[in-house]
Amino acid sequence: MSIKAVKFGGSSLADAGQIKKAAEIIRSDRTRRYVVPSAPGKRYDGDTKVTDMLYACYELAARGEDVSAALEGIKARYDEIIKGLGISFSLDDAFEKIRTGMIGMAGRDYAVSRGEYLNGLILAEYLGFRFIDAADTVFFNEDGSFNPEKTNEALKKSLAACDYAVIPGFYGAMPNGTIRTFSRGGSDITGALVARAAGAAVYENWTDVSGLCMADPRIIDNPKYIKTVTYRELRELSYMGATVLHEDSIFPVKLAGIPINIRNTNDPAAPGTFIVPYADDGPDGDVITGIAGKKGFAVLTLEKDMMNAETGFVKRVLEVMESFGISFEHLPSGIDTLSVVLNNSQIESRKDEVFAALQAKVNPDSIEYQSDLSLIAVVGRRMIKTKGTAARVFNAVAQADVNIRMIDQGSSELNIIIGVNDCDFEKAMKAIYREFVK
């Protein structure tokens, strides 16, 4: 029997009603054998996520204040879920241990990880699945870095010993047994780790949207959903701000060649988006896969005669950036010009120092600096075989009366990146979307 690893986000497990939906999805397909839950999310606008409640509780403990009321509020959330599910189950002992841990300053990571831990206990009880504590199977090194191989071996062993299990997301253990968490949204990573260890045919990531949108729905009204996107395309879109799942969750399943299926708990009939290692790049379907962008960039342009003949010029420019701890985003260049696209927040307050260092290091004829730059990436595996794609991008933007300040296309021809003024960002995004999505 093939295996599916399934992860449910906080909105999918926010209350008893949502957990019942998730359970129905799991029970409807016997191949959904390994389940990774997040902590309960918001039940309605203005509600507080359990993870944030735990953060606040820990801050009280860190200041030496009484955590009783805060813990009671968190326990009430879980008791409400248990009552709504109609199961006979108590978290009294678990909360007493959490209280002891909070007062004993077991650590911020321990405190916030309890959201997933408790939800995992409830979900395992409701489904009749075995509970596997992530602290026993997900491991970090002494320096806090993740240990993928030790984790994979431990998960394989634990999963092989049971047909169905719940493994809470977001956290693991340090060598000394203390709890360590991934960054926020890290349950996506746990789900991918479980999928890899189980040799899953697919990793289903259930959330509150029916897949990855072709553009930001905050800018484009009702954008189309992407049916299939490759890991490389998703990497390009994620870099530019398109977020449905934690970026690091891609790597464990990519390594194993396991597709990710983004699904909607509230609309389980929707096919969602498949994220796959490779996909057909033939003429059928949309020319582009998606559009994504971000504001807040700056471009620093150096000009120098015979730059192309000066060995090590770019290297020395980047050494200056490195000395200031500044990372670059793109490096568009000409024969005698080099543009360095940077995050504006990294350079704005110290640009004069950077200019002086560049002047001393590479002696350019001129240095120009422009801020308030937005980058827009048009991404698609089919673009390389479709004539006139770049022209359509540029014409659409021009027709919208937007000036393009920068153009950069990767050698793979997987994306075209343009830079526009921050004030023109939304206008340009809408124009490109209208051009390619009918």
VEXDREN-2710 file (C-alpha; in Angstrom, 1 decimal):
% VEXDREN-2710
k/r/px/py/pz
1/MET/0.0/0.0/0.0
2/SER/1.3/3.4/-0.9
3/ILE/1.8/6.0/1.8
4/LYS/0.8/9.6/2.2
5/ALA/2.3/11.9/4.9
6/VAL/-0.2/14.7/5.7
7/LYS/0.4/17.9/7.6
8/PHE/-2.4/20.1/8.8
9/GLY/-1.9/23.8/9.5
10/GLY/-3.1/25.8/12.5
11/SER/-6.2/27.1/10.7
12/SER/-7.1/23.5/9.8
13/LEU/-6.9/22.5/13.5
14/ALA/-8.1/25.7/15.2
15/ASP/-11.2/24.1/16.9
16/ALA/-13.1/20.9/17.2
17/GLY/-15.1/21.5/14.0
18/GLN/-11.9/22.0/12.0
19/ILE/-10.3/18.9/13.6
20/LYS/-13.4/16.9/12.6
21/LYS/-12.9/18.0/9.0
22/ALA/-9.2/17.0/9.1
23/ALA/-10.1/13.6/10.6
24/GLU/-12.7/13.0/7.9
25/ILE/-10.0/13.8/5.3
26/ILE/-7.6/11.4/6.9
27/ARG/-10.1/8.6/7.3
28/SER/-11.3/8.9/3.7
29/ASP/-8.0/7.6/2.4
30/ARG/-6.3/4.7/4.2
31/THR/-3.0/5.6/2.6
32/ARG/-2.9/8.8/4.8
33/ARG/-1.0/7.0/7.5
34/TYR/1.3/9.6/9.1
35/VAL/-0.2/12.9/10.3
36/VAL/1.8/16.1/11.4
37/PRO/-0.3/18.7/13.2
38/SER/0.4/22.3/14.0
39/ALA/-0.9/24.1/17.1
40/PRO/-4.4/25.5/17.0
41/GLY/-4.6/28.7/15.0
42/LYS/-7.1/31.5/14.9
43/ARG/-10.8/30.5/15.1
44/TYR/-12.0/33.9/13.9
45/ASP/-10.7/37.4/13.1
46/GLY/-9.2/38.9/16.2
47/ASP/-8.6/35.6/17.9
48/THR/-5.1/34.6/19.2
49/LYS/-3.1/31.6/18.0
50/VAL/-2.2/29.2/20.7
51/THR/1.5/29.6/19.8
52/ASP/1.3/33.3/20.5
53/MET/-0.5/32.5/23.8
54/LEU/2.4/30.3/24.8
55/TYR/4.9/33.0/23.8
56/ALA/3.1/35.4/26.1
57/CYS/2.9/32.9/28.9
58/TYR/6.7/32.3/28.7
59/GLU/7.4/36.0/28.8
60/LEU/5.4/36.1/32.1
61/ALA/7.5/33.3/33.5
62/ALA/10.7/34.9/32.3
63/ARG/9.8/38.1/34.3
64/GLY/9.0/35.9/37.4
65/GLU/5.3/36.7/37.2
66/ASP/2.5/34.2/37.9
67/VAL/1.6/32.1/34.8
68/SER/-1.6/30.5/36.3
69/ALA/-4.2/32.6/34.5
70/ALA/-2.3/32.4/31.2
71/LEU/-2.0/28.6/31.4
72/GLU/-5.6/28.3/32.3
73/GLY/-6.6/30.3/29.2
74/ILE/-4.5/28.0/27.0
75/LYS/-5.9/24.9/28.7
76/ALA/-9.4/26.2/28.2
77/ARG/-8.8/26.2/24.4
78/TYR/-7.8/22.6/24.5
79/ASP/-10.5/21.5/26.8
80/GLU/-13.0/23.2/24.5
81/ILE/-11.6/21.1/21.6
82/ILE/-11.7/17.9/23.6
83/LYS/-15.4/18.5/24.6
84/GLY/-16.3/19.4/21.0
85/LEU/-14.8/16.1/19.8
86/GLY/-16.7/14.2/22.3
87/ILE/-13.8/12.2/23.6
88/SER/-12.9/11.2/27.2
89/PHE/-9.4/12.6/27.4
90/SER/-7.5/14.8/30.0
91/LEU/-4.5/17.0/29.6
92/ASP/-4.3/17.8/33.3
93/ASP/-1.0/15.9/33.8
94/ALA/0.5/17.4/30.6
95/PHE/-0.4/20.9/31.8
96/GLU/1.1/20.3/35.2
97/LYS/4.4/19.3/33.5
98/ILE/4.2/22.5/31.3
99/ARG/3.6/24.6/34.4
100/THR/6.7/23.1/36.0
101/GLY/8.7/23.7/32.8
102/MET/7.5/27.3/32.6
103/ILE/8.4/28.1/36.2
104/GLY/11.7/26.2/35.9
105/MET/12.6/28.2/32.8
106/ALA/12.8/25.1/30.5
107/GLY/13.3/27.6/27.6
108/ARG/11.3/29.5/25.1
109/ASP/11.5/26.7/22.5
110/TYR/10.0/24.2/25.0
111/ALA/7.2/26.6/25.9
112/VAL/6.0/27.4/22.4
113/SER/6.5/23.8/21.2
114/ARG/3.7/22.6/23.6
115/GLY/1.1/23.9/21.2
116/GLU/1.9/21.2/18.6
117/TYR/2.6/18.6/21.3
118/LEU/-0.8/19.0/22.9
119/ASN/-2.7/19.1/19.6
120/GLY/-0.8/16.0/18.6
121/LEU/-2.0/14.2/21.8
122/ILE/-5.6/15.1/21.1
123/LEU/-5.5/14.2/17.4
124/ALA/-3.9/10.8/18.1
125/GLU/-6.5/10.0/20.7
126/TYR/-9.4/11.1/18.4
127/LEU/-8.0/9.1/15.4
128/GLY/-6.9/6.1/17.3
129/PHE/-3.4/6.6/16.0
130/ARG/-0.1/6.1/17.8
131/PHE/1.5/9.2/19.2
132/ILE/5.2/9.7/18.4
133/ASP/6.9/12.6/20.2
134/ALA/9.0/14.7/17.8
135/ALA/11.5/15.1/20.6
136/ASP/12.3/11.4/20.2
137/THR/12.7/11.5/16.5
138/VAL/13.8/15.0/15.3
139/PHE/17.3/16.0/16.2
140/PHE/19.5/19.1/16.3
141/ASN/23.3/19.4/16.7
142/GLU/25.1/21.0/19.6
143/ASP/25.3/24.3/17.7
144/GLY/21.6/24.3/17.1
145/SER/21.7/23.3/13.4
146/PHE/19.4/20.6/12.2
147/ASN/20.7/17.0/12.0
148/PRO/18.9/15.5/8.9
149/GLU/20.5/12.1/8.8
150/LYS/20.1/11.2/12.4
151/THR/16.5/12.4/12.2
152/ASN/15.8/10.4/9.1
153/GLU/17.1/7.2/10.7
154/ALA/15.1/7.7/13.9
155/LEU/11.9/8.5/12.0
156/LYS/12.3/5.5/9.7
157/LYS/12.6/3.2/12.7
158/SER/9.7/4.7/14.6
159/LEU/7.3/4.8/11.5
160/ALA/8.2/1.3/10.5
161/ALA/7.0/0.1/13.9
162/CYS/3.4/1.4/13.4
163/ASP/0.9/1.6/10.6
164/TYR/-0.6/4.9/11.6
165/ALA/0.8/7.7/13.7
166/VAL/0.6/11.4/14.7
167/ILE/3.9/13.2/15.0
168/PRO/3.7/16.9/16.2
169/GLY/5.4/19.4/14.0
170/PHE/7.7/22.4/14.7
171/TYR/10.1/20.9/17.2
172/GLY/12.8/18.3/18.0
173/ALA/15.5/17.8/20.6
174/MET/19.0/18.9/21.2
175/PRO/21.7/16.3/22.2
176/ASN/21.1/17.1/25.9
177/GLY/17.3/16.5/25.5
178/THR/16.2/20.1/25.6
179/ILE/13.6/21.2/23.1
180/ARG/14.6/23.0/20.0
181/THR/12.1/24.5/17.4
182/PHE/12.3/25.3/13.8
183/SER/11.4/28.9/12.8
184/ARG/7.7/29.8/12.7
185/GLY/5.8/27.6/10.2
186/GLY/8.3/24.8/10.9
187/SER/5.5/22.1/11.0
188/ASP/5.9/22.2/7.2
189/ILE/9.5/21.0/7.7
190/THR/8.4/18.2/10.1
191/GLY/5.8/17.0/7.5
192/ALA/8.5/16.9/4.8
193/LEU/10.9/14.9/7.1
194/VAL/8.1/12.4/7.9
195/ALA/7.3/12.1/4.2
196/ARG/10.9/11.4/3.4
197/ALA/11.4/8.9/6.2
198/ALA/8.2/7.0/5.3
199/GLY/9.0/6.8/1.7
200/ALA/5.7/8.5/1.0
201/ALA/4.3/8.7/-2.5
202/VAL/3.1/12.2/-1.8
203/TYR/3.3/14.8/1.0
204/GLU/-0.1/16.5/1.4
205/ASN/0.1/19.9/3.1
206/TRP/-3.4/20.9/4.2
207/THR/-4.1/24.6/4.8
208/ASP/-6.9/27.2/4.3
209/VAL/-6.2/27.9/0.6
210/SER/-6.7/25.7/-2.4
211/GLY/-3.2/25.8/-3.6
212/LEU/-0.5/28.3/-4.7
213/CYS/-1.9/31.4/-6.5
214/MET/-0.4/32.7/-9.7
215/ALA/-0.1/36.1/-8.0
216/ASP/-0.6/37.7/-4.7
217/PRO/-4.4/37.8/-3.9
218/ARG/-3.8/41.0/-2.0
219/ILE/-3.0/42.7/-5.3
220/ILE/-4.8/40.6/-7.9
221/ASP/-8.5/39.9/-7.4
222/ASN/-9.2/36.1/-7.4
223/PRO/-6.0/35.0/-9.1
224/LYS/-5.9/31.6/-10.7
225/TYR/-4.4/28.7/-8.8
226/ILE/-1.3/27.0/-10.1
227/LYS/-2.0/23.3/-11.0
228/THR/1.6/22.2/-11.2
229/VAL/4.9/23.9/-10.2
230/THR/8.4/22.6/-10.1
231/TYR/10.7/22.9/-7.1
232/ARG/12.9/25.3/-9.1
233/GLU/9.9/27.5/-10.0
234/LEU/8.7/27.5/-6.4
235/ARG/12.1/28.5/-5.2
236/GLU/12.1/31.5/-7.5
237/LEU/8.5/32.5/-6.5
238/SER/9.2/31.9/-2.7
239/TYR/12.3/34.1/-3.0
240/MET/10.1/36.9/-4.2
241/GLY/7.6/36.5/-1.4
242/ALA/5.1/33.9/-2.5
243/THR/4.5/31.9/0.6
244/VAL/2.2/29.0/1.2
245/LEU/4.6/26.7/3.0
246/HIS/7.9/27.0/4.8
247/GLU/10.7/27.3/2.3
248/ASP/13.0/24.8/4.0
249/SER/10.3/22.1/3.8
250/ILE/11.0/21.7/0.1
251/PHE/14.5/20.2/0.5
252/PRO/13.7/16.9/2.4
253/VAL/11.1/15.9/-0.2
254/LYS/13.0/17.2/-3.1
255/LEU/16.0/15.0/-2.1
256/ALA/13.6/12.0/-2.1
257/GLY/11.7/13.1/-5.3
258/ILE/8.4/13.2/-3.4
259/PRO/5.8/15.6/-4.7
260/ILE/4.0/18.1/-2.4
261/ASN/0.3/18.6/-2.8
262/ILE/-1.1/21.9/-1.3
263/ARG/-4.7/21.2/-0.3
264/ASN/-7.6/23.1/1.3
265/THR/-9.1/21.6/4.5
266/ASN/-12.3/23.5/3.9
267/ASP/-12.5/22.4/0.2
268/PRO/-11.1/18.9/0.1
269/ALA/-12.5/18.2/-3.4
270/ALA/-10.2/20.9/-4.9
271/PRO/-7.1/19.3/-6.4
272/GLY/-4.8/21.9/-5.1
273/THR/-1.3/22.6/-6.4
274/PHE/1.3/19.9/-7.0
275/ILE/4.9/20.8/-6.4
276/VAL/7.0/18.3/-8.3
277/PRO/10.7/17.7/-9.2
278/TYR/10.0/17.9/-13.0
279/ALA/7.0/18.8/-15.1
280/ASP/6.1/19.0/-18.8
281/ASP/7.4/22.1/-20.5
282/GLY/5.5/21.6/-23.7
283/PRO/3.3/24.2/-25.4
284/ASP/0.0/23.3/-23.5
285/GLY/-1.0/25.4/-20.5
286/ASP/0.0/28.8/-19.3
287/VAL/3.2/30.3/-20.6
288/ILE/4.1/31.5/-17.1
289/THR/3.7/29.7/-13.9
290/GLY/3.4/32.6/-11.5
291/ILE/4.3/36.2/-10.7
292/ALA/5.7/37.4/-7.4
293/GLY/7.4/40.5/-6.2
294/LYS/8.7/42.5/-3.2
295/LYS/9.3/46.2/-2.4
296/GLY/12.2/47.7/-0.5
297/PHE/15.2/47.3/-2.7
298/ALA/18.0/49.6/-3.8
299/VAL/20.4/49.5/-6.8
300/LEU/23.9/50.7/-6.6
301/THR/25.5/51.2/-10.1
302/LEU/29.3/51.5/-10.6
303/GLU/30.7/52.7/-13.9
304/LYS/34.3/52.4/-15.0
305/ASP/35.9/52.5/-18.5
306/MET/37.4/49.1/-19.5
307/MET/35.8/47.4/-16.5
308/ASN/35.5/44.2/-18.5
309/ALA/39.3/44.0/-18.9
310/GLU/40.0/44.5/-15.2
311/THR/40.5/41.1/-13.6
312/GLY/38.8/40.6/-10.2
313/PHE/36.6/43.8/-10.4
314/VAL/33.4/42.1/-9.4
315/LYS/35.2/40.1/-6.7
316/ARG/36.5/43.2/-5.0
317/VAL/33.1/44.9/-5.1
318/LEU/31.5/41.9/-3.4
319/GLU/34.4/41.8/-0.8
320/VAL/33.3/45.4/0.2
321/MET/29.7/44.2/0.5
322/GLU/30.9/41.3/2.6
323/SER/32.9/43.5/4.9
324/PHE/29.7/45.4/5.8
325/GLY/27.7/42.2/6.1
326/ILE/25.5/43.1/3.1
327/SER/24.2/40.4/0.8
328/PHE/23.3/41.1/-2.8
329/GLU/20.2/40.1/-4.6
330/HIS/21.2/40.5/-8.3
331/LEU/24.2/41.7/-10.3
332/PRO/23.0/43.0/-13.7
333/SER/26.1/44.2/-15.7
334/GLY/27.3/45.8/-18.9
335/ILE/30.7/46.1/-20.4
336/ASP/31.6/49.1/-18.3
337/THR/28.8/49.0/-15.7
338/LEU/27.9/46.8/-12.8
339/SER/24.7/47.2/-10.8
340/VAL/24.3/45.6/-7.4
341/VAL/20.7/45.2/-6.2
342/LEU/20.5/45.2/-2.4
343/ASN/17.9/45.1/0.3
344/ASN/17.4/48.8/1.1
345/SER/17.3/48.2/4.8
346/GLN/20.9/46.8/4.7
347/ILE/22.5/49.8/3.1
348/GLU/20.4/53.0/3.6
349/SER/21.8/54.1/6.9
350/ARG/25.4/53.5/5.9
351/LYS/25.6/54.1/2.1
352/ASP/28.2/56.8/2.4
353/GLU/30.6/54.4/4.2
354/VAL/29.9/51.8/1.5
355/PHE/30.6/54.4/-1.3
356/ALA/33.9/55.4/0.3
357/ALA/35.0/51.8/0.7
358/LEU/34.1/51.0/-3.0
359/GLN/35.9/54.1/-4.1
360/ALA/39.1/53.0/-2.3
361/LYS/38.8/49.4/-3.4
362/VAL/37.9/49.6/-7.1
363/ASN/38.2/53.3/-8.0
364/PRO/35.1/53.6/-10.2
365/ASP/34.5/56.6/-12.5
366/SER/31.1/57.0/-10.9
367/ILE/28.7/55.5/-8.3
368/GLU/25.0/56.0/-8.5
369/TYR/22.5/55.0/-5.9
370/GLN/18.7/54.6/-6.3
371/SER/16.3/53.4/-3.6
372/ASP/12.6/52.7/-3.5
373/LEU/12.9/49.9/-6.0
374/SER/10.5/47.0/-6.3
375/LEU/11.4/43.7/-8.0
376/ILE/8.9/41.6/-9.9
377/ALA/9.7/38.0/-11.0
378/VAL/7.8/36.4/-13.9
379/VAL/8.5/32.7/-13.5
380/GLY/7.7/29.8/-15.8
381/ARG/9.3/26.7/-17.2
382/ARG/7.6/27.1/-20.5
383/MET/9.0/30.6/-21.2
384/ILE/12.2/29.2/-22.7
385/LYS/10.3/27.6/-25.5
386/THR/7.8/30.4/-26.1
387/LYS/8.8/33.3/-28.4
388/GLY/8.1/36.8/-27.3
389/THR/7.6/36.3/-23.6
390/ALA/10.0/39.0/-22.6
391/ALA/8.5/41.4/-25.1
392/ARG/5.0/40.8/-23.7
393/VAL/6.2/41.5/-20.2
394/PHE/7.8/44.8/-21.2
395/ASN/4.9/45.9/-23.4
396/ALA/2.4/45.2/-20.7
397/VAL/4.3/47.3/-18.2
398/ALA/4.8/50.1/-20.8
399/GLN/1.1/50.1/-21.6
400/ALA/0.4/50.6/-17.9
401/ASP/2.7/53.7/-18.1
402/VAL/5.3/52.2/-15.8
403/ASN/9.0/52.7/-16.3
404/ILE/11.3/49.7/-16.0
405/ARG/14.4/50.6/-14.1
406/MET/16.2/47.3/-14.2
407/ILE/16.0/44.0/-16.2
408/ASP/17.6/40.7/-15.2
409/GLN/17.1/37.3/-16.7
410/GLY/18.7/34.2/-15.4
411/SER/20.7/32.0/-17.7
412/SER/18.2/29.2/-17.3
413/GLU/15.5/31.5/-18.7
414/LEU/13.2/30.3/-15.9
415/ASN/12.4/33.8/-14.9
416/ILE/12.5/37.4/-16.0
417/ILE/13.0/40.0/-13.2
418/ILE/12.2/43.6/-13.6
419/GLY/12.7/46.6/-11.3
420/VAL/10.2/49.3/-11.0
421/ASN/9.5/52.2/-8.6
422/ASP/7.8/51.2/-5.4
423/CYS/4.9/53.4/-6.3
424/ASP/4.4/51.5/-9.5
425/PHE/4.6/48.0/-8.0
426/GLU/1.0/47.1/-7.8
427/LYS/0.2/48.6/-11.2
428/ALA/3.0/46.6/-12.9
429/MET/1.9/43.4/-11.2
430/LYS/-1.7/43.8/-12.4
431/ALA/-0.5/44.7/-15.9
432/ILE/1.6/41.5/-16.2
433/TYR/-1.1/39.3/-14.8
434/ARG/-3.7/40.7/-17.3
435/GLU/-1.3/40.1/-20.2
436/PHE/-0.7/36.4/-19.4
437/VAL/-3.7/35.2/-17.6
438/LYS/-6.9/35.2/-19.6
END
